[in-house]
């Protein structure tokens, strides 16, 4: 999952009054595309991001679908928000369910290519789509995903650095997933290198700006 640092987490309205329809459309589009991007990386078979290595390993051990594991893990992570005094938004709760349903649906419709070049192309496309999807649902401003919120909550409560806490969480789930049988490979490294710059570039362009900001931008500047 995309991990985006936030300096503070505040109790925001469950659904902001400013541009709610645009936010909801962008949220659910982003979540569905996120699930599709995960399926693309799974079908490529060249390695997954740390959380999905963990999800895949659990799916191998339990016999559950990948999407079911994603939903269950997301719900359990959300429970960890309670001692951190985190407040979920509609985007947080939707993240837990929609991505899991979307990835299972996409996996049912998508076959994995056989040739290495086709698998590599599918992997790259999946990572790029993941960045777009992450920018969409985060930019909707309706709450972080449960895994992202765990990181920001730990940063806020412990005073630790974002880099250290994020690295600690992702190394832990990566090692756990690898032990369970999740796929670690070229895709794992490529995702780690590419996803930060992708989201950094896309998020400002996909963030839903308040209406007043747009009006101010439209005003002619005095010289």
Biotite code that builds the C-alpha atoms (Angstrom):
import biotite.structure as struc

atoms = struc.array([
    struc.Atom([0.000, 0.000, 0.000], chain_id="A", res_id=1, res_name="UNK", atom_name="CA", element="C"),
    struc.Atom([0.983, 3.578, -0.593], chain_id="A", res_id=2, res_name="UNK", atom_name="CA", element="C"),
    struc.Atom([2.560, 5.102, 2.502], chain_id="A", res_id=3, res_name="UNK", atom_name="CA", element="C"),
    struc.Atom([2.235, 8.881, 2.536], chain_id="A", res_id=4, res_name="UNK", atom_name="CA", element="C"),
    struc.Atom([3.521, 10.861, 5.478], chain_id="A", res_id=5, res_name="UNK", atom_name="CA", element="C"),
    struc.Atom([1.251, 13.332, 7.227], chain_id="A", res_id=6, res_name="UNK", atom_name="CA", element="C"),
    struc.Atom([2.605, 15.550, 9.978], chain_id="A", res_id=7, res_name="UNK", atom_name="CA", element="C"),
    struc.Atom([-0.550, 15.485, 12.067], chain_id="A", res_id=8, res_name="UNK", atom_name="CA", element="C"),
    struc.Atom([-3.828, 13.616, 12.113], chain_id="A", res_id=9, res_name="UNK", atom_name="CA", element="C"),
    struc.Atom([-6.879, 15.562, 13.190], chain_id="A", res_id=10, res_name="UNK", atom_name="CA", element="C"),
    struc.Atom([-10.500, 14.623, 13.632], chain_id="A", res_id=11, res_name="UNK", atom_name="CA", element="C"),
    struc.Atom([-11.965, 15.873, 10.366], chain_id="A", res_id=12, res_name="UNK", atom_name="CA", element="C"),
    struc.Atom([-15.643, 15.775, 9.323], chain_id="A", res_id=13, res_name="UNK", atom_name="CA", element="C"),
    struc.Atom([-16.678, 12.307, 8.149], chain_id="A", res_id=14, res_name="UNK", atom_name="CA", element="C"),
    struc.Atom([-17.692, 13.810, 4.801], chain_id="A", res_id=15, res_name="UNK", atom_name="CA", element="C"),
    struc.Atom([-16.612, 17.422, 4.147], chain_id="A", res_id=16, res_name="UNK", atom_name="CA", element="C"),
    struc.Atom([-19.267, 19.756, 2.812], chain_id="A", res_id=17, res_name="UNK", atom_name="CA", element="C"),
    struc.Atom([-16.870, 21.181, 0.264], chain_id="A", res_id=18, res_name="UNK", atom_name="CA", element="C"),
    struc.Atom([-17.192, 19.335, -3.077], chain_id="A", res_id=19, res_name="UNK", atom_name="CA", element="C"),
    struc.Atom([-18.481, 16.061, -1.546], chain_id="A", res_id=20, res_name="UNK", atom_name="CA", element="C"),
    struc.Atom([-19.616, 14.526, -4.865], chain_id="A", res_id=21, res_name="UNK", atom_name="CA", element="C"),
    struc.Atom([-16.240, 15.110, -6.524], chain_id="A", res_id=22, res_name="UNK", atom_name="CA", element="C"),
    struc.Atom([-14.464, 13.703, -3.491], chain_id="A", res_id=23, res_name="UNK", atom_name="CA", element="C"),
    struc.Atom([-16.582, 10.549, -3.362], chain_id="A", res_id=24, res_name="UNK", atom_name="CA", element="C"),
    struc.Atom([-16.249, 9.833, -7.091], chain_id="A", res_id=25, res_name="UNK", atom_name="CA", element="C"),
    struc.Atom([-12.488, 10.300, -6.935], chain_id="A", res_id=26, res_name="UNK", atom_name="CA", element="C"),
    struc.Atom([-12.227, 8.213, -3.760], chain_id="A", res_id=27, res_name="UNK", atom_name="CA", element="C"),
    struc.Atom([-14.044, 5.173, -5.133], chain_id="A", res_id=28, res_name="UNK", atom_name="CA", element="C"),
    struc.Atom([-12.429, 5.420, -8.554], chain_id="A", res_id=29, res_name="UNK", atom_name="CA", element="C"),
    struc.Atom([-9.037, 5.491, -6.862], chain_id="A", res_id=30, res_name="UNK", atom_name="CA", element="C"),
    struc.Atom([-9.829, 2.530, -4.603], chain_id="A", res_id=31, res_name="UNK", atom_name="CA", element="C"),
    struc.Atom([-11.085, 0.380, -7.485], chain_id="A", res_id=32, res_name="UNK", atom_name="CA", element="C"),
    struc.Atom([-8.058, 1.248, -9.628], chain_id="A", res_id=33, res_name="UNK", atom_name="CA", element="C"),
    struc.Atom([-5.817, 0.482, -6.657], chain_id="A", res_id=34, res_name="UNK", atom_name="CA", element="C"),
    struc.Atom([-7.252, -3.014, -6.459], chain_id="A", res_id=35, res_name="UNK", atom_name="CA", element="C"),
    struc.Atom([-6.782, -3.476, -10.215], chain_id="A", res_id=36, res_name="UNK", atom_name="CA", element="C"),
    struc.Atom([-3.167, -2.296, -9.954], chain_id="A", res_id=37, res_name="UNK", atom_name="CA", element="C"),
    struc.Atom([-2.529, -4.855, -7.214], chain_id="A", res_id=38, res_name="UNK", atom_name="CA", element="C"),
    struc.Atom([-3.955, -7.616, -9.409], chain_id="A", res_id=39, res_name="UNK", atom_name="CA", element="C"),
    struc.Atom([-1.678, -6.547, -12.269], chain_id="A", res_id=40, res_name="UNK", atom_name="CA", element="C"),
    struc.Atom([1.381, -6.826, -10.047], chain_id="A", res_id=41, res_name="UNK", atom_name="CA", element="C"),
    struc.Atom([0.251, -10.196, -8.713], chain_id="A", res_id=42, res_name="UNK", atom_name="CA", element="C"),
    struc.Atom([-0.293, -11.591, -12.224], chain_id="A", res_id=43, res_name="UNK", atom_name="CA", element="C"),
    struc.Atom([3.128, -10.280, -13.287], chain_id="A", res_id=44, res_name="UNK", atom_name="CA", element="C"),
    struc.Atom([4.635, -12.628, -10.692], chain_id="A", res_id=45, res_name="UNK", atom_name="CA", element="C"),
    struc.Atom([7.846, -10.643, -10.311], chain_id="A", res_id=46, res_name="UNK", atom_name="CA", element="C"),
    struc.Atom([7.464, -9.429, -6.729], chain_id="A", res_id=47, res_name="UNK", atom_name="CA", element="C"),
    struc.Atom([5.030, -7.311, -4.736], chain_id="A", res_id=48, res_name="UNK", atom_name="CA", element="C"),
    struc.Atom([5.207, -4.355, -2.378], chain_id="A", res_id=49, res_name="UNK", atom_name="CA", element="C"),
    struc.Atom([5.841, -5.265, 1.303], chain_id="A", res_id=50, res_name="UNK", atom_name="CA", element="C"),
    struc.Atom([2.218, -5.262, 2.467], chain_id="A", res_id=51, res_name="UNK", atom_name="CA", element="C"),
    struc.Atom([1.100, -7.328, -0.518], chain_id="A", res_id=52, res_name="UNK", atom_name="CA", element="C"),
    struc.Atom([3.919, -9.821, 0.036], chain_id="A", res_id=53, res_name="UNK", atom_name="CA", element="C"),
    struc.Atom([2.409, -10.237, 3.505], chain_id="A", res_id=54, res_name="UNK", atom_name="CA", element="C"),
    struc.Atom([-1.139, -10.500, 2.126], chain_id="A", res_id=55, res_name="UNK", atom_name="CA", element="C"),
    struc.Atom([-0.056, -13.075, -0.446], chain_id="A", res_id=56, res_name="UNK", atom_name="CA", element="C"),
    struc.Atom([1.783, -15.136, 2.153], chain_id="A", res_id=57, res_name="UNK", atom_name="CA", element="C"),
    struc.Atom([-1.287, -15.192, 4.402], chain_id="A", res_id=58, res_name="UNK", atom_name="CA", element="C"),
    struc.Atom([-3.491, -16.120, 1.446], chain_id="A", res_id=59, res_name="UNK", atom_name="CA", element="C"),
    struc.Atom([-1.180, -19.049, 0.675], chain_id="A", res_id=60, res_name="UNK", atom_name="CA", element="C"),
    struc.Atom([-1.350, -20.257, 4.263], chain_id="A", res_id=61, res_name="UNK", atom_name="CA", element="C"),
    struc.Atom([-5.068, -19.760, 4.916], chain_id="A", res_id=62, res_name="UNK", atom_name="CA", element="C"),
    struc.Atom([-6.519, -20.630, 1.516], chain_id="A", res_id=63, res_name="UNK", atom_name="CA", element="C"),
    struc.Atom([-8.464, -17.365, 1.530], chain_id="A", res_id=64, res_name="UNK", atom_name="CA", element="C"),
    struc.Atom([-8.610, -15.153, -1.525], chain_id="A", res_id=65, res_name="UNK", atom_name="CA", element="C"),
    struc.Atom([-6.103, -12.325, -1.766], chain_id="A", res_id=66, res_name="UNK", atom_name="CA", element="C"),
    struc.Atom([-8.894, -9.784, -1.426], chain_id="A", res_id=67, res_name="UNK", atom_name="CA", element="C"),
    struc.Atom([-10.323, -11.442, 1.678], chain_id="A", res_id=68, res_name="UNK", atom_name="CA", element="C"),
    struc.Atom([-6.918, -11.362, 3.346], chain_id="A", res_id=69, res_name="UNK", atom_name="CA", element="C"),
    struc.Atom([-6.522, -7.693, 2.384], chain_id="A", res_id=70, res_name="UNK", atom_name="CA", element="C"),
    struc.Atom([-9.881, -6.861, 3.987], chain_id="A", res_id=71, res_name="UNK", atom_name="CA", element="C"),
    struc.Atom([-9.183, -8.834, 7.177], chain_id="A", res_id=72, res_name="UNK", atom_name="CA", element="C"),
    struc.Atom([-5.691, -7.371, 7.624], chain_id="A", res_id=73, res_name="UNK", atom_name="CA", element="C"),
    struc.Atom([-7.022, -3.864, 6.954], chain_id="A", res_id=74, res_name="UNK", atom_name="CA", element="C"),
    struc.Atom([-9.711, -4.315, 9.599], chain_id="A", res_id=75, res_name="UNK", atom_name="CA", element="C"),
    struc.Atom([-7.193, -5.620, 12.142], chain_id="A", res_id=76, res_name="UNK", atom_name="CA", element="C"),
    struc.Atom([-4.830, -2.726, 11.443], chain_id="A", res_id=77, res_name="UNK", atom_name="CA", element="C"),
    struc.Atom([-7.754, -0.352, 11.939], chain_id="A", res_id=78, res_name="UNK", atom_name="CA", element="C"),
    struc.Atom([-8.239, -1.797, 15.437], chain_id="A", res_id=79, res_name="UNK", atom_name="CA", element="C"),
    struc.Atom([-4.675, -0.690, 16.209], chain_id="A", res_id=80, res_name="UNK", atom_name="CA", element="C"),
    struc.Atom([-5.803, 2.895, 15.591], chain_id="A", res_id=81, res_name="UNK", atom_name="CA", element="C"),
    struc.Atom([-7.771, 2.831, 18.867], chain_id="A", res_id=82, res_name="UNK", atom_name="CA", element="C"),
    struc.Atom([-4.824, 3.175, 21.287], chain_id="A", res_id=83, res_name="UNK", atom_name="CA", element="C"),
    struc.Atom([-3.251, 5.661, 18.860], chain_id="A", res_id=84, res_name="UNK", atom_name="CA", element="C"),
    struc.Atom([-6.401, 7.812, 19.077], chain_id="A", res_id=85, res_name="UNK", atom_name="CA", element="C"),
    struc.Atom([-6.775, 7.903, 15.324], chain_id="A", res_id=86, res_name="UNK", atom_name="CA", element="C"),
    struc.Atom([-10.069, 8.900, 13.712], chain_id="A", res_id=87, res_name="UNK", atom_name="CA", element="C"),
    struc.Atom([-11.083, 7.092, 10.506], chain_id="A", res_id=88, res_name="UNK", atom_name="CA", element="C"),
    struc.Atom([-12.851, 8.864, 7.693], chain_id="A", res_id=89, res_name="UNK", atom_name="CA", element="C"),
    struc.Atom([-15.203, 7.447, 5.109], chain_id="A", res_id=90, res_name="UNK", atom_name="CA", element="C"),
    struc.Atom([-12.162, 6.921, 2.893], chain_id="A", res_id=91, res_name="UNK", atom_name="CA", element="C"),
    struc.Atom([-10.485, 4.835, 5.603], chain_id="A", res_id=92, res_name="UNK", atom_name="CA", element="C"),
    struc.Atom([-13.458, 2.518, 6.038], chain_id="A", res_id=93, res_name="UNK", atom_name="CA", element="C"),
    struc.Atom([-14.032, 2.276, 2.289], chain_id="A", res_id=94, res_name="UNK", atom_name="CA", element="C"),
    struc.Atom([-10.363, 1.455, 1.778], chain_id="A", res_id=95, res_name="UNK", atom_name="CA", element="C"),
    struc.Atom([-10.682, -1.644, 3.954], chain_id="A", res_id=96, res_name="UNK", atom_name="CA", element="C"),
    struc.Atom([-13.517, -3.125, 1.872], chain_id="A", res_id=97, res_name="UNK", atom_name="CA", element="C"),
    struc.Atom([-13.375, -1.738, -1.669], chain_id="A", res_id=98, res_name="UNK", atom_name="CA", element="C"),
    struc.Atom([-9.744, -2.536, -2.476], chain_id="A", res_id=99, res_name="UNK", atom_name="CA", element="C"),
    struc.Atom([-10.183, -6.149, -1.384], chain_id="A", res_id=100, res_name="UNK", atom_name="CA", element="C"),
    struc.Atom([-13.300, -6.611, -3.505], chain_id="A", res_id=101, res_name="UNK", atom_name="CA", element="C"),
    struc.Atom([-11.662, -4.903, -6.485], chain_id="A", res_id=102, res_name="UNK", atom_name="CA", element="C"),
    struc.Atom([-8.489, -6.986, -6.393], chain_id="A", res_id=103, res_name="UNK", atom_name="CA", element="C"),
    struc.Atom([-10.446, -10.254, -6.263], chain_id="A", res_id=104, res_name="UNK", atom_name="CA", element="C"),
    struc.Atom([-12.664, -9.161, -9.156], chain_id="A", res_id=105, res_name="UNK", atom_name="CA", element="C"),
    struc.Atom([-9.641, -8.117, -11.226], chain_id="A", res_id=106, res_name="UNK", atom_name="CA", element="C"),
    struc.Atom([-7.794, -11.365, -10.477], chain_id="A", res_id=107, res_name="UNK", atom_name="CA", element="C"),
    struc.Atom([-10.832, -13.341, -11.626], chain_id="A", res_id=108, res_name="UNK", atom_name="CA", element="C"),
    struc.Atom([-10.823, -11.506, -14.969], chain_id="A", res_id=109, res_name="UNK", atom_name="CA", element="C"),
    struc.Atom([-7.074, -11.223, -15.543], chain_id="A", res_id=110, res_name="UNK", atom_name="CA", element="C"),
    struc.Atom([-4.695, -13.943, -16.665], chain_id="A", res_id=111, res_name="UNK", atom_name="CA", element="C"),
    struc.Atom([-0.950, -13.710, -16.169], chain_id="A", res_id=112, res_name="UNK", atom_name="CA", element="C"),
    struc.Atom([1.222, -13.473, -19.305], chain_id="A", res_id=113, res_name="UNK", atom_name="CA", element="C"),
    struc.Atom([3.881, -16.110, -19.908], chain_id="A", res_id=114, res_name="UNK", atom_name="CA", element="C"),
    struc.Atom([6.775, -14.193, -21.463], chain_id="A", res_id=115, res_name="UNK", atom_name="CA", element="C"),
    struc.Atom([9.157, -12.232, -19.262], chain_id="A", res_id=116, res_name="UNK", atom_name="CA", element="C"),
    struc.Atom([8.820, -9.019, -21.289], chain_id="A", res_id=117, res_name="UNK", atom_name="CA", element="C"),
    struc.Atom([5.025, -9.121, -21.043], chain_id="A", res_id=118, res_name="UNK", atom_name="CA", element="C"),
    struc.Atom([5.181, -9.783, -17.312], chain_id="A", res_id=119, res_name="UNK", atom_name="CA", element="C"),
    struc.Atom([7.662, -6.928, -16.898], chain_id="A", res_id=120, res_name="UNK", atom_name="CA", element="C"),
    struc.Atom([5.396, -4.579, -18.863], chain_id="A", res_id=121, res_name="UNK", atom_name="CA", element="C"),
    struc.Atom([2.418, -5.629, -16.728], chain_id="A", res_id=122, res_name="UNK", atom_name="CA", element="C"),
    struc.Atom([4.442, -4.991, -13.582], chain_id="A", res_id=123, res_name="UNK", atom_name="CA", element="C"),
    struc.Atom([5.480, -1.491, -14.662], chain_id="A", res_id=124, res_name="UNK", atom_name="CA", element="C"),
    struc.Atom([1.933, -0.634, -15.747], chain_id="A", res_id=125, res_name="UNK", atom_name="CA", element="C"),
    struc.Atom([0.614, -1.916, -12.432], chain_id="A", res_id=126, res_name="UNK", atom_name="CA", element="C"),
    struc.Atom([3.042, 0.220, -10.418], chain_id="A", res_id=127, res_name="UNK", atom_name="CA", element="C"),
    struc.Atom([2.217, 3.341, -12.444], chain_id="A", res_id=128, res_name="UNK", atom_name="CA", element="C"),
    struc.Atom([-1.525, 2.695, -12.059], chain_id="A", res_id=129, res_name="UNK", atom_name="CA", element="C"),
    struc.Atom([-0.951, 2.145, -8.346], chain_id="A", res_id=130, res_name="UNK", atom_name="CA", element="C"),
    struc.Atom([0.596, 5.607, -8.107], chain_id="A", res_id=131, res_name="UNK", atom_name="CA", element="C"),
    struc.Atom([-2.323, 7.174, -9.983], chain_id="A", res_id=132, res_name="UNK", atom_name="CA", element="C"),
    struc.Atom([-4.856, 5.311, -7.849], chain_id="A", res_id=133, res_name="UNK", atom_name="CA", element="C"),
    struc.Atom([-3.092, 6.266, -4.631], chain_id="A", res_id=134, res_name="UNK", atom_name="CA", element="C"),
    struc.Atom([-3.011, 9.906, -5.680], chain_id="A", res_id=135, res_name="UNK", atom_name="CA", element="C"),
    struc.Atom([-6.752, 9.738, -6.426], chain_id="A", res_id=136, res_name="UNK", atom_name="CA", element="C"),
    struc.Atom([-7.948, 8.295, -3.144], chain_id="A", res_id=137, res_name="UNK", atom_name="CA", element="C"),
    struc.Atom([-5.507, 10.211, -0.960], chain_id="A", res_id=138, res_name="UNK", atom_name="CA", element="C"),
    struc.Atom([-6.208, 13.420, -2.885], chain_id="A", res_id=139, res_name="UNK", atom_name="CA", element="C"),
    struc.Atom([-9.924, 13.024, -2.210], chain_id="A", res_id=140, res_name="UNK", atom_name="CA", element="C"),
    struc.Atom([-9.149, 14.035, 1.385], chain_id="A", res_id=141, res_name="UNK", atom_name="CA", element="C"),
    struc.Atom([-11.584, 11.602, 3.003], chain_id="A", res_id=142, res_name="UNK", atom_name="CA", element="C"),
    struc.Atom([-9.165, 9.811, 5.309], chain_id="A", res_id=143, res_name="UNK", atom_name="CA", element="C"),
    struc.Atom([-5.957, 7.801, 4.947], chain_id="A", res_id=144, res_name="UNK", atom_name="CA", element="C"),
    struc.Atom([-5.873, 4.065, 4.423], chain_id="A", res_id=145, res_name="UNK", atom_name="CA", element="C"),
    struc.Atom([-5.607, 1.944, 7.583], chain_id="A", res_id=146, res_name="UNK", atom_name="CA", element="C"),
    struc.Atom([-1.957, 1.053, 6.958], chain_id="A", res_id=147, res_name="UNK", atom_name="CA", element="C"),
    struc.Atom([-0.973, 4.657, 6.232], chain_id="A", res_id=148, res_name="UNK", atom_name="CA", element="C"),
    struc.Atom([-2.835, 5.793, 9.333], chain_id="A", res_id=149, res_name="UNK", atom_name="CA", element="C"),
    struc.Atom([-0.995, 3.253, 11.471], chain_id="A", res_id=150, res_name="UNK", atom_name="CA", element="C"),
    struc.Atom([2.288, 4.791, 10.388], chain_id="A", res_id=151, res_name="UNK", atom_name="CA", element="C"),
    struc.Atom([1.233, 8.404, 10.912], chain_id="A", res_id=152, res_name="UNK", atom_name="CA", element="C"),
    struc.Atom([-0.381, 7.528, 14.232], chain_id="A", res_id=153, res_name="UNK", atom_name="CA", element="C"),
    struc.Atom([2.817, 5.927, 15.501], chain_id="A", res_id=154, res_name="UNK", atom_name="CA", element="C"),
    struc.Atom([4.808, 8.949, 14.359], chain_id="A", res_id=155, res_name="UNK", atom_name="CA", element="C"),
    struc.Atom([2.458, 11.289, 16.188], chain_id="A", res_id=156, res_name="UNK", atom_name="CA", element="C"),
    struc.Atom([2.279, 9.259, 19.400], chain_id="A", res_id=157, res_name="UNK", atom_name="CA", element="C"),
    struc.Atom([5.948, 8.261, 19.676], chain_id="A", res_id=158, res_name="UNK", atom_name="CA", element="C"),
    struc.Atom([7.646, 11.306, 18.211], chain_id="A", res_id=159, res_name="UNK", atom_name="CA", element="C"),
    struc.Atom([9.744, 9.026, 16.019], chain_id="A", res_id=160, res_name="UNK", atom_name="CA", element="C"),
    struc.Atom([10.804, 9.853, 12.495], chain_id="A", res_id=161, res_name="UNK", atom_name="CA", element="C"),
    struc.Atom([8.530, 9.016, 9.576], chain_id="A", res_id=162, res_name="UNK", atom_name="CA", element="C"),
    struc.Atom([11.373, 7.288, 7.758], chain_id="A", res_id=163, res_name="UNK", atom_name="CA", element="C"),
    struc.Atom([12.308, 5.070, 10.702], chain_id="A", res_id=164, res_name="UNK", atom_name="CA", element="C"),
    struc.Atom([8.760, 4.038, 11.575], chain_id="A", res_id=165, res_name="UNK", atom_name="CA", element="C"),
    struc.Atom([7.714, 3.476, 7.976], chain_id="A", res_id=166, res_name="UNK", atom_name="CA", element="C"),
    struc.Atom([10.832, 1.411, 7.322], chain_id="A", res_id=167, res_name="UNK", atom_name="CA", element="C"),
    struc.Atom([10.294, -0.609, 10.492], chain_id="A", res_id=168, res_name="UNK", atom_name="CA", element="C"),
    struc.Atom([6.699, -1.451, 9.595], chain_id="A", res_id=169, res_name="UNK", atom_name="CA", element="C"),
    struc.Atom([7.447, -2.334, 5.981], chain_id="A", res_id=170, res_name="UNK", atom_name="CA", element="C"),
    struc.Atom([10.516, -4.442, 6.772], chain_id="A", res_id=171, res_name="UNK", atom_name="CA", element="C"),
    struc.Atom([8.483, -6.335, 9.380], chain_id="A", res_id=172, res_name="UNK", atom_name="CA", element="C"),
    struc.Atom([5.584, -7.146, 7.043], chain_id="A", res_id=173, res_name="UNK", atom_name="CA", element="C"),
    struc.Atom([7.963, -7.902, 4.164], chain_id="A", res_id=174, res_name="UNK", atom_name="CA", element="C"),
    struc.Atom([9.937, -10.435, 6.192], chain_id="A", res_id=175, res_name="UNK", atom_name="CA", element="C"),
    struc.Atom([6.760, -11.922, 7.613], chain_id="A", res_id=176, res_name="UNK", atom_name="CA", element="C"),
    struc.Atom([5.240, -12.232, 4.145], chain_id="A", res_id=177, res_name="UNK", atom_name="CA", element="C"),
    struc.Atom([8.400, -13.765, 2.719], chain_id="A", res_id=178, res_name="UNK", atom_name="CA", element="C"),
    struc.Atom([8.481, -16.383, 5.483], chain_id="A", res_id=179, res_name="UNK", atom_name="CA", element="C"),
    struc.Atom([4.827, -17.180, 4.754], chain_id="A", res_id=180, res_name="UNK", atom_name="CA", element="C"),
    struc.Atom([5.561, -17.658, 1.057], chain_id="A", res_id=181, res_name="UNK", atom_name="CA", element="C"),
    struc.Atom([4.827, -14.258, -0.478], chain_id="A", res_id=182, res_name="UNK", atom_name="CA", element="C"),
    struc.Atom([6.615, -13.260, -3.697], chain_id="A", res_id=183, res_name="UNK", atom_name="CA", element="C"),
    struc.Atom([9.673, -11.048, -3.248], chain_id="A", res_id=184, res_name="UNK", atom_name="CA", element="C"),
    struc.Atom([11.597, -10.049, -6.349], chain_id="A", res_id=185, res_name="UNK", atom_name="CA", element="C"),
    struc.Atom([12.343, -7.367, -8.903], chain_id="A", res_id=186, res_name="UNK", atom_name="CA", element="C"),
    struc.Atom([8.867, -5.918, -8.492], chain_id="A", res_id=187, res_name="UNK", atom_name="CA", element="C"),
    struc.Atom([9.423, -5.404, -4.768], chain_id="A", res_id=188, res_name="UNK", atom_name="CA", element="C"),
    struc.Atom([12.522, -3.312, -5.415], chain_id="A", res_id=189, res_name="UNK", atom_name="CA", element="C"),
    struc.Atom([10.970, -1.420, -8.342], chain_id="A", res_id=190, res_name="UNK", atom_name="CA", element="C"),
    struc.Atom([7.888, -0.564, -6.296], chain_id="A", res_id=191, res_name="UNK", atom_name="CA", element="C"),
    struc.Atom([9.996, 0.699, -3.399], chain_id="A", res_id=192, res_name="UNK", atom_name="CA", element="C"),
    struc.Atom([12.011, 2.929, -5.725], chain_id="A", res_id=193, res_name="UNK", atom_name="CA", element="C"),
    struc.Atom([9.193, 4.205, -7.934], chain_id="A", res_id=194, res_name="UNK", atom_name="CA", element="C"),
    struc.Atom([6.109, 4.670, -5.782], chain_id="A", res_id=195, res_name="UNK", atom_name="CA", element="C"),
    struc.Atom([7.403, 7.612, -3.736], chain_id="A", res_id=196, res_name="UNK", atom_name="CA", element="C"),
    struc.Atom([8.310, 9.795, -6.733], chain_id="A", res_id=197, res_name="UNK", atom_name="CA", element="C"),
    struc.Atom([5.094, 8.798, -8.527], chain_id="A", res_id=198, res_name="UNK", atom_name="CA", element="C"),
    struc.Atom([2.842, 9.828, -5.644], chain_id="A", res_id=199, res_name="UNK", atom_name="CA", element="C"),
    struc.Atom([4.937, 12.935, -5.006], chain_id="A", res_id=200, res_name="UNK", atom_name="CA", element="C"),
    struc.Atom([4.350, 14.028, -8.608], chain_id="A", res_id=201, res_name="UNK", atom_name="CA", element="C"),
    struc.Atom([0.690, 12.987, -8.893], chain_id="A", res_id=202, res_name="UNK", atom_name="CA", element="C"),
    struc.Atom([-0.759, 13.850, -5.494], chain_id="A", res_id=203, res_name="UNK", atom_name="CA", element="C"),
    struc.Atom([-0.673, 17.665, -5.853], chain_id="A", res_id=204, res_name="UNK", atom_name="CA", element="C"),
    struc.Atom([-2.346, 17.312, -9.265], chain_id="A", res_id=205, res_name="UNK", atom_name="CA", element="C"),
    struc.Atom([-5.066, 14.996, -7.958], chain_id="A", res_id=206, res_name="UNK", atom_name="CA", element="C"),
    struc.Atom([-5.791, 16.688, -4.640], chain_id="A", res_id=207, res_name="UNK", atom_name="CA", element="C"),
    struc.Atom([-9.302, 18.140, -4.500], chain_id="A", res_id=208, res_name="UNK", atom_name="CA", element="C"),
    struc.Atom([-8.804, 21.837, -3.797], chain_id="A", res_id=209, res_name="UNK", atom_name="CA", element="C"),
    struc.Atom([-11.459, 23.787, -1.842], chain_id="A", res_id=210, res_name="UNK", atom_name="CA", element="C"),
    struc.Atom([-13.678, 25.949, -4.040], chain_id="A", res_id=211, res_name="UNK", atom_name="CA", element="C"),
    struc.Atom([-12.419, 29.160, -2.476], chain_id="A", res_id=212, res_name="UNK", atom_name="CA", element="C"),
    struc.Atom([-8.852, 28.276, -3.458], chain_id="A", res_id=213, res_name="UNK", atom_name="CA", element="C"),
    struc.Atom([-9.901, 27.826, -7.063], chain_id="A", res_id=214, res_name="UNK", atom_name="CA", element="C"),
    struc.Atom([-11.686, 31.178, -7.077], chain_id="A", res_id=215, res_name="UNK", atom_name="CA", element="C"),
    struc.Atom([-8.619, 32.867, -5.668], chain_id="A", res_id=216, res_name="UNK", atom_name="CA", element="C"),
    struc.Atom([-6.431, 31.247, -8.322], chain_id="A", res_id=217, res_name="UNK", atom_name="CA", element="C"),
    struc.Atom([-8.811, 32.529, -10.998], chain_id="A", res_id=218, res_name="UNK", atom_name="CA", element="C"),
    struc.Atom([-8.593, 36.138, -9.856], chain_id="A", res_id=219, res_name="UNK", atom_name="CA", element="C"),
    struc.Atom([-6.265, 38.363, -11.897], chain_id="A", res_id=220, res_name="UNK", atom_name="CA", element="C"),
    struc.Atom([-3.209, 39.354, -9.954], chain_id="A", res_id=221, res_name="UNK", atom_name="CA", element="C"),
    struc.Atom([-2.451, 43.015, -9.475], chain_id="A", res_id=222, res_name="UNK", atom_name="CA", element="C"),
    struc.Atom([0.951, 44.202, -10.631], chain_id="A", res_id=223, res_name="UNK", atom_name="CA", element="C"),
])
